[in-house]
Structure formats: C-alpha cells, structure tokens
Amino acid sequence: MSTATIGGIVATTITIMHTERLHLRRPRVDDLEAFLAYRNDPANLRLQPIEPMSQADASQFLLAQAGLDKHADNCWIMFAIERLRDSRMIGEVGIYVESAAKRAGDIGWSLHRDACAQGYAIEAARALVDYAFGERQLLRLTASMSAQNEACIRLCERLGMRREATASKAQCVDGDWHDVHQYGLSRSEWAGHRELEG
Ligand SMILES: CC(C)(COP(=O)(O)OP(=O)(O)OC[C@H]1O[C@@H](n2cnc3c(N)ncnc32)[C@H](O)[C@@H]1OP(=O)(O)O)[C@@H](O)C(=O)NCCC(=O)NCCS
C-alpha cells in the first residue's frame, strides 16, 4: 500500500488519515452501535433536519460507505473518527463531493456527545479539508448549519471558513423554522489559513 503526505497527514491510497490523536478510516458494519449512538442522539437531531435512522438503514448505509472507492463522487463520503488511545469510534466527518468537473464539496461532522469539547472535531475537520484540497484536488468547500448551532459555527470559523450567506427561516426541525448559515472556503484561503496556523 503506497503512501503520500497531504498537508502533514499521511494518506494511503485507500484514504486513511492519521492525525495526532485520531485515525480517520472507512466506516465498517461493526461501527453500527457507535454510529447510532451519536446519529440518533436527540441532542444531535435537535439542530439538524434529519430523522432518526433505523438499525436496518444504518447497516445498509455503513455497508455502502465501507465499499466506496477512493474516486467516488456525487455522494457523501464518510470517515469514521477512531480515537487512537482507546480505538473507539467517536463520530464522523464527511464530504459530499460533487462531480469531478465541478471540483466542489460540502462538508459536515458529528461527534458522540461524550467526545465533544476536546478538540476532536476540529482535528478531524482539518484532516478532511486537507484531503479535499489535496488528494481530491477540490477548489471550494461549503458547509451549512442552523444559525442556532453554535458549536458548528465555531468549528467552521476555526477552520477559517467565511460566512457567505444566511437564508432566513430555511430549515424546519421539529416544527421550528431556523435561519441557515452557509460557510465557504477556497483552496487558496485554506493555504493562507494553514500558514497563519504555523
Ligand atoms: C458540531 C460538533 C461536531 C462540534 O464539536 P465540538 O466538540 O464543539 O468541537 P471540537 O471537538 O473541535 O472541540 C472544540 C472545543 O473543545 C475545546 N478543547 C478542549 N480541549 C481541546 C484541545 N486539546 N484542542 C482543541 N480544542 C480543545 C475548545 O476550546 C473548544 O471549546 P469551545 O467550542 O467551547 O470554544 C458537535 O457539536 C456535534 O457533533 N454536534 C451535533 C452534530 C451537528 O450539529 N453537526 C453539524 C451539522 S451542520
């Protein structure tokens, strides 16, 4: 298995990334319990326009993700976040890569509640952005979230993303209409942000 260095991260040809405390790998069917623990947590569903996922759908989803090819596009590509110190799957980061010609992607993340507030999401998100602009050679990334999702907003801003627009009352969660922020990041902005971070 050959390796390449992308933004200081060692990436293999099957797209596995290591950061200081994390291993970002392809999801597996045996991640089911850990996956559902954060995916269906009411605290996670509170600010996102998604429904709880059944065990059967989640198994299918993980199976499909496990089989994705490294050139996959027009689909969500999830990376399971595994913590190195205890090998526990604590959440995910992911990217919806549009067609190869568009060279754009939409990124997102979710952590188990007991893994929050320790810097794991930003550590994994930085690796994801390196992957997007490095291995996938994308030119632009976006992320969108409820204007009430303060943790997600802080994460985007730590990544150096710019708030580009706010759509008023654009997302309905449990009968409540939320404003939705869109954040953007170009490849050149990311290079500048990385330089500032040292
Ligand atoms: C969005 C989400 C992933 C952010 O997780 P998070 O834990 O807040 O983010 P991080 O893991 O980067 O942790 C950052 C926090 O850890 C603190 N921290 C503690 N130790 C740290 C360390 N070693 N390194 C960096 N930060 C550390 C930081 O100060 C920061 O605190 P602050 O946000 O209060 O300023 C999480 O809230 C989540 O899963 N939400 C539900 C799903 C969701 O809404 N997804 C987005 C849909 S659009």
PDBQT file of the ligand as one rigid body, heavy atoms in Angstrom, charges set to zero:
ROOT
HETATM    1  C1  LIG A 201     -20.509  20.273  15.648  1.00  0.00    +0.000 C 
HETATM    2  C2  LIG A 201     -19.702  19.399  16.597  1.00  0.00    +0.000 C 
HETATM    3  C3  LIG A 201     -19.037  18.263  15.829  1.00  0.00    +0.000 C 
HETATM    4  C4  LIG A 201     -18.636  20.303  17.251  1.00  0.00    +0.000 C 
HETATM    5  O1  LIG A 201     -17.992  19.541  18.261  1.00  0.00    +0.000 OA
HETATM    6  P1  LIG A 201     -17.076  20.279  19.385  1.00  0.00    +0.000 P 
HETATM    7  O2  LIG A 201     -16.726  19.250  20.371  1.00  0.00    +0.000 OA
HETATM    8  O3  LIG A 201     -17.739  21.520  19.841  1.00  0.00    +0.000 OA
HETATM    9  O4  LIG A 201     -15.789  20.753  18.579  1.00  0.00    +0.000 OA
HETATM   10  P2  LIG A 201     -14.295  20.306  18.874  1.00  0.00    +0.000 P 
HETATM   11  O5  LIG A 201     -14.229  18.841  19.070  1.00  0.00    +0.000 OA
HETATM   12  O6  LIG A 201     -13.463  20.920  17.825  1.00  0.00    +0.000 OA
HETATM   13  O7  LIG A 201     -13.994  20.961  20.297  1.00  0.00    +0.000 OA
HETATM   14  C5  LIG A 201     -13.827  22.364  20.401  1.00  0.00    +0.000 C 
HETATM   15  C6  LIG A 201     -13.924  22.738  21.855  1.00  0.00    +0.000 C 
HETATM   16  O8  LIG A 201     -13.058  21.909  22.639  1.00  0.00    +0.000 OA
HETATM   17  C7  LIG A 201     -12.185  22.731  23.424  1.00  0.00    +0.000 C 
HETATM   18  N1  LIG A 201     -10.949  21.964  23.590  1.00  0.00    +0.000 N 
HETATM   19  C8  LIG A 201     -10.661  21.236  24.707  1.00  0.00    +0.000 A 
HETATM   20  N2  LIG A 201      -9.504  20.584  24.530  1.00  0.00    +0.000 NA
HETATM   21  C9  LIG A 201      -9.053  20.896  23.292  1.00  0.00    +0.000 A 
HETATM   22  C10 LIG A 201      -7.903  20.526  22.545  1.00  0.00    +0.000 A 
HETATM   23  N3  LIG A 201      -6.981  19.675  23.034  1.00  0.00    +0.000 N 
HETATM   24  N4  LIG A 201      -7.747  21.007  21.308  1.00  0.00    +0.000 NA
HETATM   25  C11 LIG A 201      -8.663  21.858  20.779  1.00  0.00    +0.000 A 
HETATM   26  N5  LIG A 201      -9.791  22.245  21.439  1.00  0.00    +0.000 NA
HETATM   27  C12 LIG A 201      -9.980  21.759  22.691  1.00  0.00    +0.000 A 
HETATM   28  C13 LIG A 201     -12.077  24.007  22.636  1.00  0.00    +0.000 C 
HETATM   29  O9  LIG A 201     -11.715  25.106  23.451  1.00  0.00    +0.000 OA
HETATM   30  C14 LIG A 201     -13.488  24.175  22.107  1.00  0.00    +0.000 C 
HETATM   31  O10 LIG A 201     -14.338  24.714  23.076  1.00  0.00    +0.000 OA
HETATM   32  P3  LIG A 201     -15.428  25.863  22.665  1.00  0.00    +0.000 P 
HETATM   33  O11 LIG A 201     -16.113  25.436  21.411  1.00  0.00    +0.000 OA
HETATM   34  O12 LIG A 201     -16.307  25.940  23.867  1.00  0.00    +0.000 OA
HETATM   35  O13 LIG A 201     -14.632  27.102  22.430  1.00  0.00    +0.000 OA
HETATM   36  C15 LIG A 201     -20.586  18.800  17.726  1.00  0.00    +0.000 C 
HETATM   37  O14 LIG A 201     -21.193  19.868  18.434  1.00  0.00    +0.000 OA
HETATM   38  C16 LIG A 201     -21.676  17.880  17.211  1.00  0.00    +0.000 C 
HETATM   39  O15 LIG A 201     -21.440  16.715  16.961  1.00  0.00    +0.000 OA
HETATM   40  N6  LIG A 201     -22.892  18.420  17.045  1.00  0.00    +0.000 N 
HETATM   41  C17 LIG A 201     -24.005  17.629  16.605  1.00  0.00    +0.000 C 
HETATM   42  C18 LIG A 201     -23.965  17.347  15.134  1.00  0.00    +0.000 C 
HETATM   43  C19 LIG A 201     -24.032  18.617  14.312  1.00  0.00    +0.000 C 
HETATM   44  O16 LIG A 201     -24.719  19.557  14.677  1.00  0.00    +0.000 OA
HETATM   45  N7  LIG A 201     -23.333  18.600  13.186  1.00  0.00    +0.000 N 
HETATM   46  C20 LIG A 201     -23.315  19.724  12.280  1.00  0.00    +0.000 C 
HETATM   47  C21 LIG A 201     -24.467  19.642  11.360  1.00  0.00    +0.000 C 
HETATM   48  S1  LIG A 201     -24.476  21.039  10.276  1.00  0.00    +0.000 SA
ENDROOT
TORSDOF 0
